[in-house]
Amino acid sequence: MDIFQMSLSGAVLIIAVVICRSVTLHKLPKMTFLVLWGVVICRLLIPFYIPSRFSFYTGIALLRRIMSGTATFTASLRMIGNTGTVTDTNNTNEIGATTVSVSPVMIIWLIGSCVCALFFIIAYIKCCREFKESLPVENDFATHWLREHSVSRSVQIRQCDKIKAPLTYGVFHPVVLLPKATDWTDETRLRYILTHEFVHIRRFDTLTKLLLAFALCVHWFNPFVWVMYVLANRDIELSCDETVVQTFGETIKSAYAMTLINMEEKKNGITPLCNNFSNNAIEERIICIMKIKKVTSLSVIMAIILVVGTATAFTSSASAADKSKESLNQYVALTAETALQNGLTINQTAISYNDYENWLGKYKIMIQKEVQNGRLSQQNADKSIQEHEQILTNIQNGDQVSLIVDATEEKVIIIPLSDFKVSENEDGVITIK
């Protein structure tokens, strides 16, 4: 699977998640959508499928077969006799010869990825330089808070005059960075802020943001991945907001919402790899806060069903049998149709074991090129080769197999017709189904 196939399947999954999000945002725990975005990241960055009968693509393949029916094409053909030994006079490829080429599309993709990565790197370096000027907070409230909320990693609370709203950065040594003008006498508001930031630290949200940025750099050309990046960052904040409300009780919704509004009025600059109060749409956050409900067993069950169902349907491929059969049949039909359209003829004389064995060796080389060019998956290529090897065994056992050949150049077109039904009408027109 190449990067563009991964991006296409990722786009389909993103659309599914966006639809689910729009319908269930105020009904399910916000962590549900973080898990779904995690599934999307895996789909975008892990280059393989797990075959499943319950895959969305299995349904698409089935629908396609129902809509298209049996592939049928007709051509006027003249019947020829034995052409003798079947050879491939046009095969100039030698085993072991390697041609290295890079397509312009791959060069453009690489340049775009580097530019996108450079943006994040420069922004992060700029922020780190500013954050280095921060000073540690030394007061009783901060010390007491860190003592009550200890984690396995060392956490610091610092102040900086370069920022206007709280944020958290760092993965292994996280830092909660507060504005220099923070009012340390408003302990209620400080508890809301620090609890929110502590949730980011506990969940490794900075690492999640790094993965989102990496996926965006790889799939920068895909507009749906940009949508994912924006919405996933929003959902990180929404989930933290939900945790804060659940921690302090639903009675603090209004007070916490006012805290967010105050933070929004003091926006920071671009901090793409930090967790802060100002990265997301404040209106959506306020609405979600006011609609937060107690998590019930039913909502958890619905969330699990949604995650499992979405992951099964959109991260798996069509079942191995269906996918192999469909891909191979399409490939056979396309190649045979191309051969017929070019005036090639059918050799009805059974090919010998040695001829078929020689052709199969060349077919293996050809089909690997199809895999390298992204027109056929390795799994389907292996399946096709296995089927031809079985045909070779059948020939050895007495079966007869015909090939489409070029009668003038004696060139094999690499398609056995053993799976096709050939019929001829009164006018001499042969139909292949």
Disulfide bonds with the S-S distance in Angstrom:
none
